[in-house]
Amino acid sequence: MKKILLYLSLCLVGLQLNAQAVTITESSGWLESAFVEWLPEDGVDSYNVYYTGGGLTDQIIDTQLIRSYGSYYRADVLGLSTGDYILKVVPVIANIEGPAAVSNSVTVTAHDRNGFAHSNGHVPGAYNLDGTLKANAVVIYITENSKNTISLNVIGATTNPCVGLQTILDGFKKGDDDRPLAVRLIGNITDLDYMLNGDVVIENENNNNGSITFEGVGNDALVNGWGLRIKRGTNIEVRNLGFMLTNANEGDNIGLQQDNEYVWVHNCDLFYGAAGGDADQVKGDGALDCKRSTYVTMSYNHFWDTGKSNLLGLSENTTTELYITYHHNWYDHSDSRHPRVRFYSAHVYNNYFDGNAKYGSGSTEGSSLFLEGNFFRNCKYPMLTSQQGTDIFNGSNGTFSGEDGGVIKAFNNDMSGETRFVAYDAVNYPTQFDAYVATTRDENIESNISSFQGGNTYNNFDTDPSLYINSLTVDSPIVAKNNVIQYSGRLSGGDINWTFDAPDDDTSYAINTGLLGLLTSYTSNLVSIQGDTLGTGSTQTLTVPDNNDQSVDSGNAIEDMIFTWGGDATDVSVIGLPASGIVYTKNTIAQTITVSGTPTSNVNFSITTNGSAGSSVTASGSVSINGLPNGDEIHNFTASGLNSGFYSFTGANMNSYPGSTIYDGLILTERLKIESSTNISYTTTSISTLTLVFDPAFSGNIKLDGVTYSATDGVLTLTNIPSGNHSITKGNVANLYYIKSEFALGIEDLSPLQKLKVYPNPIANLLNIYLPNSTIEKITIYNIIGTVIQTIKKDLRVVDLTNLESGSYFITLKTNRGVVTKKFLKK
């Protein structure tokens, strides 16, 4: 026995001797974090990393924070308070630790938490004010491997565990889970299997007791191809992430969509999005936009030649209780909107405006902007106020769609290389000025100084003693510029580097092909993540057949649709069947649902899995009879403007200001002004149902055939409208986005346009068009938000759509008998 023990002891000693201390090549502290890099050692199974400091000794870090980049390893330590730290790297062989390598002392500094997001005692995100994780915080790691399978039990979720990143966030959507959540992204993360119209969406029902941080690990965490959208969120933080090439429906890298408060977005790199359909969307849409949200801070972000950087405000229609701060952002050759403001009180300080081809900050719709301590270098128009001063100089029509102006207060800004800037002057420029330049920081602007168009005055929010601005110490412009260059964007400036050194970089707002090529060819240097798996937890599965959406001629049976459940699903429930001749059969042994029958009307149904473990999965199906109308007479002003083959518009004008609403799954932005002169006429041949969609808050009146009806929450639906000639006219001033007439007709009653059929649906590559007795003059393909994707001016009956990405689309046919639109899906 003694010999055996001696032998084992010698083996253990041998293992430890083979594991040499690693060679640390770099270590450093950063903003509430630190990192260490070292050379790999042969024969090592894994590494443990510890830190000492902040009152802790040899505290081990999560294994996912340790990554291999081939020629070196790196570990990042997150959630550190300010102070000095020692990092220790230990190789592990056969579960036995070898000798430790110890770093030099590194210094950790604090994030700058100034701004409106930290008002009224709120602390956005999963971290305390000192940078450490809040008590009871939950941390999840998102990698390219785990993004769809990561699992977490969420309090109040419909089904637990929640599997996949968006499903986990959906669990927090109800606001029942008060635990702080830190979502940590590692490496290059591309599209997830489950997103919401191309976005990952954070929502917590404005839970004041909850908080969420969405952050990157190290200097190379990247959101690639998708966007991040926040709505009904409270105490939300986004940090240390790169965003590029998003093709989400909303089009924004990061978008605060609606009803948010106490949100902090900082230290992110904002690159080009995917090109949109409009001329001003070649660099993508918004980089970091904010609407219908308040108490927001956007700080230390790096905007890389973005076209439209910060849209602020849309349809709030109030100038009270809307507060936002922009500070220490690097507008690095970005073109415009830094920010472009409607309605808000915006504090814009200590930013670096660096070679901006269009303009810096813009004020419209009664907004109040306080710009102080900013550094402007070759910014064409540093400050613009809508419809006055430089905005309309030399006969220009203006930059801001003719909107009323607001007022900008400026103090201690450093400007050089601008094309034009005009300060208020009571004698020379009493109305045609860009901004009021204050002589002291706390100067109040009198009410007799107002915008030329709209007569809006400055609200002097910056001198309100209850707000943070009064006690804030602001950097000088040159100090601010240096701090911005050092700290903006991801850790240490991130892993994507580009220098704007061409002669026309400061004046050109064209896309930079070199930078675009760098982004489109990007490949992560990350090789592996310690402990990275395909996720944990149980899953339920539901296999959907390719023929789950079918159209058949009247009197014909459908092909059998066979849905198969599996994984941890033990059963399924069916909603919507049996109905109108369509039935289903459940086989519990084969775990299948077979849908069959001969439809007598259009049918929609859904199937949902059940089980004691894993998350439920829902799939849907539909059956329609060819030619049977199903809301075919639709007019979407976003997609079609005033062009319609069914509705006639007289005395009609489109609103030059875009709006925003969602109906029938469509994102609607373009709207018709309902004025005294407006008349929408159309003719029906049978009883119909009319739906009109207005601004979301509209509850006014509209007239149909001279009779007044009232909308509710922006929607008016009228049933049993008799056949004949009809006219929609003004009740109250309104904005109309969408018209739908639905009919209860048989196929024998249909006009030629109503017999349109596009098939198969969904399509793989080729879309067939069945439209008898009509000549097609033009075919237009739109995406879901109304952007034109393709136009064909010939009578084609088979359209090759191989190049379309997966998603929902509309096809509009202009014919000799009128215009008709159908929706289809691309696999």
C-alpha positions in Angstrom: 0.0 0.0 0.0 2.8 2.4 0.9 4.4 1.8 -2.5 1.1 2.5 -4.3 0.7 5.8 -2.4 4.3 6.8 -3.1 3.7 6.0 -6.8 0.5 8.1 -6.9 2.3 11.0 -5.2 5.1 10.9 -7.7 2.6 10.9 -10.5 0.9 14.0 -9.1 4.2 15.7 -8.6 5.1 14.8 -12.2 1.9 16.4 -13.5 2.5 19.6 -11.6 6.1 19.7 -12.8 4.9 19.4 -16.4 2.5 22.3 -16.0 4.8 25.3 -16.1 3.8 28.8 -15.1 2.4 30.6 -18.1 4.0 33.7 -19.6 1.9 36.8 -19.2 2.3 39.1 -22.1 -0.1 41.9 -21.2 -2.4 43.0 -18.3 -4.3 46.2 -17.8 -7.1 47.8 -16.0 -10.0 49.6 -17.7 -13.4 51.0 -16.9 -14.6 48.7 -14.1 -12.9 45.8 -15.7 -9.4 44.4 -16.2 -7.8 41.9 -18.6 -4.8 39.6 -18.8 -3.2 37.9 -21.8 -0.7 35.0 -21.9 1.0 32.5 -24.2 -0.6 29.0 -24.5 1.2 26.1 -22.8 1.3 22.6 -24.4 -0.6 19.8 -22.6 -2.7 22.2 -20.5 -6.4 21.1 -20.3 -7.8 24.5 -19.2 -6.9 27.6 -17.1 -8.2 29.2 -14.0 -8.0 32.9 -13.5 -8.2 34.7 -10.2 -8.1 38.3 -9.0 -7.2 40.0 -5.8 -8.4 43.5 -4.9 -11.6 45.3 -4.0 -11.6 43.6 -0.7 -11.4 40.1 -2.2 -8.5 37.6 -2.4 -8.1 35.0 -5.1 -11.6 35.4 -6.4 -12.0 33.0 -9.4 -13.7 34.3 -12.5 -16.3 32.6 -14.7 -14.7 30.1 -17.1 -16.4 31.6 -20.1 -14.4 34.8 -19.6 -11.3 32.8 -20.7 -10.8 32.6 -24.5 -8.2 31.4 -26.9 -7.1 33.5 -29.9 -4.7 30.8 -31.2 -1.4 32.5 -30.5 -2.5 33.8 -27.1 -5.2 33.5 -24.4 -7.1 36.3 -22.8 -9.3 36.6 -19.7 -11.5 39.7 -18.9 -12.6 40.4 -15.4 -15.9 42.3 -15.2 -17.7 44.0 -12.4 -14.8 45.6 -10.6 -14.9 48.6 -8.3 -12.2 51.3 -8.7 -8.7 50.4 -7.3 -5.7 48.3 -7.8 -5.8 44.6 -8.6 -3.6 41.6 -9.1 -4.5 38.9 -11.7 -3.4 35.3 -11.5 -3.4 32.7 -14.3 -3.2 29.0 -13.3 -2.9 26.1 -15.8 -4.9 23.0 -15.1 -4.0 19.4 -16.1 -6.2 16.5 -15.1 -8.1 18.7 -12.8 -4.9 19.7 -10.9 -3.7 23.3 -10.8 -0.2 24.0 -11.7 2.0 27.0 -10.7 0.5 30.4 -11.0 1.6 33.3 -13.0 0.9 36.7 -11.4 0.4 40.0 -13.2 1.7 43.4 -12.2 -0.7 45.6 -10.3 -3.4 47.0 -12.6 -5.6 50.1 -11.9 -9.3 50.0 -12.5 -11.2 53.3 -13.0 -14.9 54.1 -12.8 -17.4 54.7 -15.6 -18.7 58.2 -16.0 -22.3 58.0 -14.8 -23.3 61.6 -15.4 -26.5 62.2 -17.3 -30.3 61.9 -17.0 -30.3 58.1 -16.9 -29.1 58.1 -13.3 -31.8 60.5 -12.1 -34.3 60.1 -9.2 -32.3 57.4 -7.5 -32.3 55.0 -10.5 -29.3 52.8 -11.3 -29.7 51.4 -14.8 -28.3 47.9 -15.4 -27.2 44.9 -13.4 -24.3 46.7 -11.7 -24.1 48.9 -8.6 -22.9 52.5 -8.7 -19.4 51.2 -7.7 -19.3 48.9 -10.7 -19.9 45.6 -8.9 -22.8 43.3 -9.7 -26.0 43.9 -7.8 -27.1 41.4 -5.2 -28.8 38.3 -6.6 -27.8 39.2 -10.1 -28.1 36.5 -12.8 -25.3 36.4 -15.5 -25.7 34.5 -18.8 -23.1 34.2 -21.5 -24.1 34.4 -25.2 -21.8 32.9 -27.8 -22.2 32.0 -31.4 -22.7 28.4 -30.2 -25.1 29.1 -27.3 -27.2 31.9 -28.6 -30.1 29.7 -29.5 -29.8 27.1 -26.7 -28.8 29.0 -23.6 -31.3 28.2 -20.9 -32.7 30.0 -17.8 -35.6 29.7 -15.5 -37.4 33.1 -15.4 -39.9 34.0 -12.7 -43.3 34.6 -14.3 -42.4 33.1 -17.7 -45.1 31.2 -19.5 -42.9 28.1 -19.7 -39.6 27.3 -18.0 -36.8 26.9 -18.7 -36.7 29.7 -21.3 -34.4 28.5 -24.1 -32.6 30.9 -26.4 -31.6 34.5 -25.8 -34.8 36.1 -27.1 -37.0 33.6 -25.3 -35.1 34.5 -22.0 -35.7 38.2 -22.7 -39.4 37.4 -23.5 -39.5 35.8 -20.0 -38.4 39.1 -18.4 -40.9 41.0 -20.6 -43.7 40.6 -18.1 -41.7 42.4 -15.4 -42.3 39.7 -12.8 -38.6 38.8 -12.3 -36.9 41.4 -10.2 -33.4 39.8 -10.4 -30.8 42.0 -12.1 -29.9 40.3 -15.4 -26.5 40.7 -17.1 -26.4 39.4 -20.6 -22.7 39.0 -21.7 -21.9 38.6 -25.4 -18.7 37.0 -26.4 -17.2 37.3 -29.9 -19.0 37.8 -33.2 -22.8 37.0 -32.8 -24.8 36.7 -36.0 -28.5 36.3 -36.5 -30.4 34.2 -34.0 -32.9 31.6 -35.0 -35.6 33.5 -33.1 -35.7 37.3 -33.2 -38.4 39.9 -33.6 -38.3 41.3 -37.1 -34.6 41.1 -37.2 -34.0 42.6 -33.7 -33.3 41.3 -30.3 -35.8 43.1 -28.1 -35.3 44.0 -24.4 -38.5 44.7 -22.5 -39.5 44.5 -18.8 -42.9 46.2 -18.5 -41.1 49.2 -16.9 -40.3 47.2 -13.8 -38.7 49.7 -11.4 -37.4 46.8 -9.3 -35.7 45.1 -12.2 -32.7 45.9 -14.3 -30.9 44.5 -17.3 -27.4 45.0 -18.7 -26.6 43.9 -22.3 -22.9 44.0 -22.7 -19.8 42.7 -24.5 -16.9 40.9 -23.1 -13.4 42.2 -24.0 -12.7 44.3 -27.1 -14.3 42.2 -29.8 -17.9 41.5 -28.9 -19.9 42.3 -32.0 -23.6 42.4 -32.9 -23.4 41.5 -36.6 -26.5 41.7 -38.9 -29.2 42.3 -36.3 -30.3 45.2 -34.2 -31.1 45.8 -30.6 -34.5 47.3 -29.8 -35.7 48.5 -26.4 -39.3 49.1 -25.5 -41.2 49.5 -22.2 -37.9 49.1 -20.5 -36.8 50.6 -17.2 -33.2 50.5 -15.8 -31.6 49.2 -18.9 -27.9 49.4 -19.8 -26.2 48.6 -23.1 -22.4 48.8 -23.2 -19.1 47.6 -24.8 -20.6 46.3 -28.0 -20.0 46.8 -31.7 -23.0 47.0 -34.0 -22.8 46.6 -37.8 -24.6 45.6 -41.0 -28.1 45.3 -39.3 -30.8 44.5 -41.8 -33.6 44.4 -39.2 -37.0 45.8 -40.3 -36.6 48.8 -38.0 -33.2 49.4 -39.5 -31.5 50.8 -36.4 -28.3 49.5 -34.8 -29.8 50.4 -31.4 -33.3 51.8 -31.1 -35.2 53.0 -28.0 -38.6 52.4 -29.6 -41.1 53.5 -27.1 -42.1 54.0 -23.4 -38.6 53.6 -22.0 -37.1 55.4 -19.0 -33.7 55.3 -17.2 -31.7 53.9 -20.1 -27.9 54.2 -20.4 -26.2 53.3 -23.7 -22.4 53.8 -23.6 -19.0 52.7 -24.9 -20.4 51.1 -28.1 -19.0 51.2 -31.6 -21.7 52.1 -34.2 -20.8 51.1 -37.8 -22.7 51.0 -41.0 -26.0 49.2 -41.1 -27.2 47.3 -44.2 -28.2 49.7 -47.0 -31.9 50.6 -47.1 -34.1 51.4 -50.1 -34.0 55.2 -49.8 -31.2 57.4 -51.1 -30.3 58.5 -47.5 -30.1 55.0 -46.2 -27.0 53.8 -48.1 -25.2 53.6 -44.8 -28.2 52.0 -43.1 -30.8 53.8 -41.1 -30.4 55.1 -37.5 -27.3 54.3 -35.6 -28.7 55.1 -32.1 -32.2 56.5 -32.2 -34.6 57.3 -29.4 -38.4 57.9 -29.4 -41.0 58.2 -26.7 -38.5 57.6 -24.0 -37.1 59.7 -21.2 -34.3 59.9 -18.6 -31.8 58.6 -21.1 -28.0 58.9 -21.3 -25.9 58.1 -24.4 -22.3 58.5 -23.7 -18.8 57.5 -24.8 -20.1 55.9 -28.1 -18.0 56.0 -31.3 -19.9 56.6 -34.5 -17.9 55.5 -37.5 -19.0 57.5 -40.6 -22.7 56.8 -39.8 -25.2 58.6 -42.0 -28.0 59.3 -39.5 -26.5 59.0 -36.0 -29.0 60.1 -33.4 -32.7 60.7 -34.2 -34.4 62.0 -31.1 -38.2 62.3 -30.9 -40.9 61.6 -33.4 -44.6 62.0 -32.4 -44.4 62.8 -28.7 -46.2 66.1 -29.2 -45.2 67.4 -25.8 -42.1 69.2 -24.6 -42.5 68.3 -20.9 -40.7 65.4 -19.0 -38.6 64.4 -22.0 -34.9 64.4 -20.9 -31.8 63.1 -22.5 -28.1 63.5 -22.3 -25.4 63.1 -25.0 -21.9 63.3 -23.7 -18.3 62.3 -24.7 -19.5 60.7 -28.0 -17.1 60.6 -30.9 -18.9 61.6 -34.1 -16.1 60.4 -36.2 -16.9 61.6 -39.8 -20.6 60.8 -39.2 -22.8 62.9 -41.5 -25.8 64.2 -39.5 -28.2 64.0 -36.5 -25.9 64.6 -33.6 -28.7 64.6 -32.4 -31.6 65.7 -34.6 -34.2 66.7 -32.0 -38.0 67.0 -31.8 -39.7 68.1 -28.6 -37.0 67.0 -26.1 -34.9 68.8 -23.6 -31.4 67.6 -24.6 -28.1 68.2 -22.8 -25.3 67.8 -25.4 -21.9 68.3 -23.8 -18.2 67.3 -24.2 -18.7 65.5 -27.5 -16.1 65.5 -30.3 -17.7 66.5 -33.7 -14.9 65.3 -36.1 -15.3 66.0 -39.8 -19.1 66.0 -40.2 -20.2 66.5 -43.8 -23.8 67.8 -43.2 -24.4 69.2 -39.7 -23.9 68.7 -36.0 -27.0 69.2 -33.8 -30.5 70.2 -35.1 -33.5 71.6 -33.2 -37.1 71.3 -34.3 -40.6 71.1 -32.9 -40.1 73.2 -29.8 -37.1 71.3 -28.5 -34.6 72.9 -26.1 -30.9 72.0 -26.6 -28.1 73.0 -24.3 -24.7 72.5 -26.1 -21.7 73.1 -24.0 -18.0 72.2 -23.9 -18.1 70.4 -27.3 -15.2 70.3 -29.8 -16.1 70.9 -33.4 -13.5 70.2 -36.1 -14.6 70.7 -39.7 -18.3 70.2 -38.9 -20.0 71.9 -41.8 -22.9 73.4 -39.8 -22.3 72.9 -36.1 -25.8 73.9 -35.0 -29.0 74.2 -37.0 -32.5 75.4 -36.0 -35.3 74.4 -38.4 -36.5 77.1 -40.9 -34.2 79.9 -39.8 -30.6 81.0 -40.0 -28.2 78.7 -41.8 -30.9 76.1 -42.3 -32.6 78.3 -44.9 -29.6 80.4 -45.9 -29.3 81.3 -49.6 -32.8 80.1 -50.4 -32.4 76.6 -49.0 -35.7 74.8 -48.3 -34.2 73.6 -45.0 -33.0 70.3 -43.6 -35.8 69.3 -41.4 -38.9 68.7 -43.6 -40.3 72.2 -42.9 -40.8 71.5 -39.2 -41.1 74.3 -36.7 -37.9 75.3 -34.9 -36.8 75.0 -31.3 -34.0 76.9 -29.5 -30.4 76.0 -29.0 -28.4 77.4 -26.1 -24.6 77.2 -26.6 -21.8 77.9 -24.2 -18.0 77.4 -24.3 -17.9 75.3 -27.5 -14.7 75.2 -29.6 -15.4 75.5 -33.4 -13.0 75.4 -36.3 -13.4 74.8 -40.0 -17.2 75.3 -40.1 -18.9 76.6 -43.2 -21.3 78.8 -41.3 -22.6 79.5 -37.8 -24.7 82.5 -36.8 -25.2 83.4 -33.1 -28.2 85.3 -31.9 -27.7 89.1 -32.1 -30.5 91.5 -31.0 -29.5 93.9 -33.8 -28.2 91.9 -36.7 -29.6 88.5 -36.2 -32.7 88.7 -34.0 -34.6 85.9 -35.8 -32.2 84.3 -38.4 -29.8 82.7 -36.0 -28.6 79.2 -35.4 -28.2 79.3 -31.7 -28.1 81.6 -28.7 -24.6 81.9 -27.4 -24.8 82.4 -23.6 -22.3 84.7 -21.8 -22.5 82.6 -18.6 -23.3 78.9 -18.2 -26.3 79.6 -15.9 -27.8 82.3 -18.1 -31.6 82.1 -18.7 -32.9 82.8 -22.2 -35.8 85.2 -22.1 -39.1 84.3 -23.7 -38.9 87.1 -26.3 -36.2 85.0 -28.0 -38.0 82.3 -30.0 -37.9 80.2 -33.1 -38.7 82.0 -36.3 -41.2 79.4 -37.4 -43.5 78.2 -34.6 -42.5 80.9 -32.0 -41.1 78.3 -29.7 -39.0 79.4 -26.7 -36.2 77.8 -24.7 -37.5 76.1 -21.5 -34.2 76.8 -19.4 -34.2 73.2 -18.2 -30.5 73.4 -17.7 -30.9 75.9 -14.9 -33.5 73.9 -13.0 -31.9 73.2 -9.6 -33.6 69.8 -9.3 -31.7 68.4 -12.3 -28.0 67.2 -12.4 -26.8 69.9 -14.8 -26.5 72.7 -12.2 -23.9 70.8 -10.2 -22.0 69.1 -13.1 -18.4 69.9 -13.7 -17.9 70.0 -17.5 -14.5 69.4 -19.2 -13.0 72.1 -21.4 -13.5 71.3 -25.1 -9.9 70.2 -25.7 -9.9 68.0 -22.6 -13.2 66.5 -23.6 -11.8 65.7 -27.1 -8.8 63.9 -25.6 -11.0 61.9 -23.2 -13.4 61.0 -26.1 -10.5 59.7 -28.2 -9.2 57.6 -25.3 -12.4 56.1 -23.9 -15.2 56.1 -26.5 -16.3 52.9 -28.1 -15.4 49.4 -26.9 -12.6 48.5 -24.6 -9.3 49.9 -25.8 -11.0 51.1 -29.0 -12.2 47.7 -30.1 -10.8 45.3 -32.7 -11.9 47.1 -35.9 -9.7 50.0 -36.8 -10.0 52.5 -39.6 -8.4 55.9 -40.1 -10.2 58.6 -42.1 -7.2 60.2 -43.9 -8.5 60.8 -47.4 -8.6 64.4 -48.6 -12.4 64.5 -48.9 -13.2 62.4 -45.8 -14.4 65.6 -43.9 -16.7 66.8 -46.6 -18.0 63.6 -48.3 -21.1 61.9 -47.1 -20.8 59.0 -49.5 -20.2 55.6 -48.1 -16.5 54.8 -47.5 -15.9 51.8 -49.6 -12.7 50.9 -47.7 -14.5 50.9 -44.3 -17.4 49.0 -45.8 -15.1 46.4 -47.2 -13.4 46.0 -43.8 -16.8 45.4 -42.2 -18.2 43.0 -44.8 -15.0 40.9 -44.8 -14.7 40.9 -41.0 -13.6 37.6 -39.4 -13.2 37.2 -35.7 -9.8 36.1 -34.4 -11.5 34.2 -31.6 -10.7 30.5 -31.7 -12.5 29.1 -28.7 -14.2 29.9 -25.4 -13.5 27.9 -22.3 -16.6 26.1 -21.2 -18.5 27.0 -24.3 -21.3 24.5 -25.0 -24.4 24.4 -27.1 -26.4 25.4 -24.1 -28.2 23.5 -21.4 -31.8 22.8 -20.5 -34.6 20.8 -21.9 -36.3 21.6 -25.3 -39.5 20.9 -27.0 -39.6 20.6 -30.7 -42.3 20.9 -33.4 -41.4 20.1 -37.0 -43.5 22.1 -39.5 -44.2 20.8 -43.0 -43.4 22.8 -46.1 -47.1 22.9 -47.1 -48.5 24.4 -43.9 -49.9 27.4 -46.0 -52.0 26.2 -48.9 -54.3 27.7 -51.5 -56.8 25.4 -53.4 -59.6 26.0 -55.9 -63.1 25.9 -54.5 -64.3 22.3 -54.0 -60.8 20.8 -53.9 -59.2 19.1 -50.9 -55.9 20.2 -49.5 -52.8 18.1 -49.3 -52.3 16.5 -45.9 -50.2 18.7 -43.6 -48.2 16.6 -41.0 -46.8 18.3 -38.0 -44.5 16.3 -35.7 -43.7 17.0 -32.1 -40.7 15.7 -30.1 -37.9 16.5 -27.6 -39.4 17.1 -24.2 -42.9 17.8 -25.6 -45.4 15.3 -24.4 -48.5 16.6 -26.2 -49.8 19.4 -28.4 -52.9 21.5 -28.4 -54.6 22.8 -31.6 -56.5 26.1 -31.8 -58.7 27.0 -34.8 -59.6 23.5 -35.9 -61.9 21.8 -36.9 -63.4 24.7 -39.0 -65.0 25.1 -42.4 -64.3 21.6 -43.6 -60.7 21.4 -42.3 -60.1 18.8 -39.5 -57.1 17.3 -37.7 -56.1 13.9 -36.5 -53.7 13.3 -33.6 -51.4 10.3 -33.4 -49.9 10.2 -29.9 -47.6 7.2 -30.8 -46.1 8.8 -33.9 -46.4 12.2 -32.2 -48.1 13.8 -35.3 -50.9 16.1 -36.1 -52.4 15.6 -39.6 -54.5 18.4 -41.0 -56.8 17.6 -43.9 -60.2 18.3 -45.6 -61.9 20.4 -48.2 -62.3 24.0 -47.2 -65.5 25.9 -47.5 -63.9 29.1 -46.3 -60.5 30.5 -45.4 -59.0 28.9 -42.3 -56.1 29.8 -39.9 -54.9 27.6 -37.1 -52.0 27.1 -34.6 -50.4 24.2 -32.9 -48.6 24.5 -29.5 -46.4 21.9 -27.8 -46.9 21.0 -24.1 -44.6 19.3 -21.6 -43.3 19.5 -18.0 -39.8 20.5 -19.2 -38.5 22.8 -21.9 -40.2 25.7 -23.7 -43.4 25.4 -25.6 -43.2 25.8 -29.4 -46.0 27.2 -31.6 -46.5 26.8 -35.3 -49.2 28.0 -37.5 -50.9 27.1 -40.7 -53.5 28.5 -43.2 -55.9 27.3 -45.8 -57.4 29.6 -48.4 -59.6 29.2 -51.4 -58.2 30.7 -54.6 -60.0 33.9 -55.4 -61.9 34.2 -52.1 -61.2 37.7 -50.9 -59.4 38.0 -47.7 -58.8 41.7 -47.3 -57.4 42.1 -50.8 -58.5 45.7 -51.3 -55.7 47.1 -49.1 -54.1 50.4 -49.5 -50.8 51.0 -47.6 -49.6 54.6 -47.9 -46.1 53.6 -46.8 -45.9 51.2 -49.8 -48.0 52.9 -52.4 -48.4 56.6 -51.6 -51.4 57.9 -53.5 -51.3 55.2 -56.2 -54.3 52.8 -56.1 -56.4 50.9 -58.5 -59.3 50.7 -56.1 -59.4 53.9 -54.1 -59.5 57.3 -55.7 -57.9 60.3 -53.9 -58.9 63.9 -54.6 -57.7 67.0 -52.7 -55.3 64.6 -51.0 -51.8 65.5 -49.6 -49.3 63.2 -48.0 -47.9 64.4 -44.6 -44.3 65.5 -45.2 -43.5 64.3 -41.6 -43.3 60.5 -41.1 -45.2 58.9 -38.3 -45.1 55.4 -36.8 -47.7 52.7 -36.1 -48.0 49.0 -36.6 -51.0 47.2 -38.0 -51.5 43.7 -39.5 -47.8 43.1 -38.7 -46.8 46.0 -40.9 -44.6 48.9 -39.9 -46.3 52.0 -41.2 -44.7 55.4 -41.5 -46.2 57.3 -44.4 -49.6 58.9 -43.9 -52.3 60.9 -45.7 -53.4 64.1 -44.2 -57.2 64.1 -43.6 -58.1 67.7 -44.4 -61.2 69.6 -45.4 -60.3 69.0 -49.1 -59.6 65.3 -48.7 -61.9 62.8 -50.4 -61.3 59.1 -50.7 -63.9 57.4 -53.0 -64.3 53.8 -53.9 -67.0 51.4 -55.2 -68.0 48.0 -53.8 -70.4 45.4 -55.3 -71.2 43.6 -52.0 -71.3 44.0 -48.3 -67.9 44.9 -46.8 -66.0 45.7 -43.7 -63.9 48.9 -43.7 -60.8 49.4 -41.5 -59.0 52.7 -41.2 -55.7 53.0 -39.4 -54.6 56.5 -38.0 -52.0 57.8 -35.6 -52.0 55.5 -32.5 -53.4 58.1 -30.1 -56.1 59.4 -32.5 -59.6 59.1 -31.1 -61.3 61.7 -33.2 -64.0 61.5 -35.9 -64.0 60.5 -39.5 -66.9 60.5 -42.0 -68.1 57.7 -44.3 -70.8 58.7 -46.7 -71.4 61.8 -44.6 -72.0 59.9 -41.4 -69.6 60.6 -38.5 -67.8 57.7 -36.7 -65.2 57.8 -33.9 -61.9 56.0 -33.9 -60.5 54.2 -30.9 -56.7 54.1 -30.2 -56.1 55.0 -33.8 -58.3 52.4 -35.5 -61.8 52.5 -36.9 -63.6 49.4 -38.1 -67.0 49.6 -39.7 -69.0 46.4 -40.5 -71.9 45.6 -42.9 -71.2 48.5 -45.3 -73.7 48.0 -48.2 -72.5 47.8 -51.8 -72.3 51.0 -53.8 -70.3 54.2 -54.1 -68.6 55.3 -50.9 -66.7 58.4 -49.8 -64.3 58.9 -46.8 -64.0 62.6 -45.7 -62.8 64.6 -42.8 -64.4 64.6 -39.4 -61.4 65.9 -37.4 -57.9 66.6 -38.7 -56.1 63.2 -38.8 -53.4 61.2 -40.5 -54.3 58.0 -42.3 -51.8 55.2 -42.8 -53.8 52.3 -44.1 -57.2 51.3 -45.6 -58.6 47.8 -45.8 -61.9 46.7 -47.3 -62.9 43.1 -46.7 -65.7 41.3 -48.6 -67.9 38.3 -48.0 -68.0 37.2 -51.7 -68.0 33.9 -53.5 -65.6 33.3 -56.4 -68.3 33.9 -59.0 -68.5 37.5 -57.9 -64.9 38.4 -58.3 -63.4 41.0 -60.6 -60.3 39.9 -62.6 -57.9 41.6 -60.1 -59.5 39.8 -57.2 -58.6 36.5 -58.9 -54.9 37.1 -58.4 -53.0 34.2 -57.1 -49.3 34.1 -56.3 -47.8 30.6 -55.6 -46.2 28.7 -54.1 -46.4 30.7 -50.9 -43.9 30.6 -49.2 -41.5 30.5 -52.2 -38.0 29.1 -52.5 -36.9 30.9 -55.7 -39.6 31.3 -58.4 -42.9 33.1 -57.8 -45.8 32.2 -60.2 -48.5 34.8 -60.9 -52.0 33.7 -61.9 -54.0 36.7 -63.1 -56.5 35.9 -66.0 -57.9 38.5 -68.4 -55.4 41.2 -67.4 -52.1 42.6 -68.8 -49.4 43.3 -66.3 -47.6 46.6 -66.9 -45.3 46.7 -63.9 -44.3 44.4 -61.1 -42.9 45.9 -57.8 -41.6 44.0 -54.9 -41.6 45.7 -51.5 -40.2 44.6 -48.1 -42.3 44.6 -45.0 -41.7 48.4 -44.3 -42.5 49.5 -47.8 -39.0 49.8 -49.3 -38.9 49.0 -53.0 -36.7 45.9 -53.6 -37.2 45.2 -57.3 -39.2 46.7 -60.2 -40.0 44.9 -63.5 -41.7 46.7 -66.3 -43.0 43.8 -68.4 -45.8 41.2 -68.4 -44.1 38.3 -66.6 -45.9 35.4 -65.0 -42.9 33.8 -63.4 -40.6 36.1 -61.3 -37.1 34.9 -60.2 -36.7 36.0 -56.6 -33.6 33.9 -55.8 -31.7 36.9 -54.5 -34.3 37.9 -51.8 -33.4 37.2 -48.2 -35.9 35.2 -46.1 -38.8 37.2 -44.8 -42.2 38.8 -45.6 -42.7 40.8 -48.8 -45.4 42.4 -50.9 -45.9 42.1 -54.7 -47.8 44.9 -56.4 -49.0 44.5 -59.9 -50.0 47.5 -62.1 -52.3 46.2 -64.8 -54.6 47.5 -67.5 -57.4 47.0 -65.0 -55.9 48.6 -61.9 -53.4 47.9 -59.2 -53.5 44.9 -56.8 -51.1 43.8 -54.0 -50.5 40.4 -52.4 -48.3 39.4 -49.5 -45.9 36.4 -49.8 -43.1 34.8 -47.8 -39.6 33.9 -48.9 -38.1 30.8 -47.2 
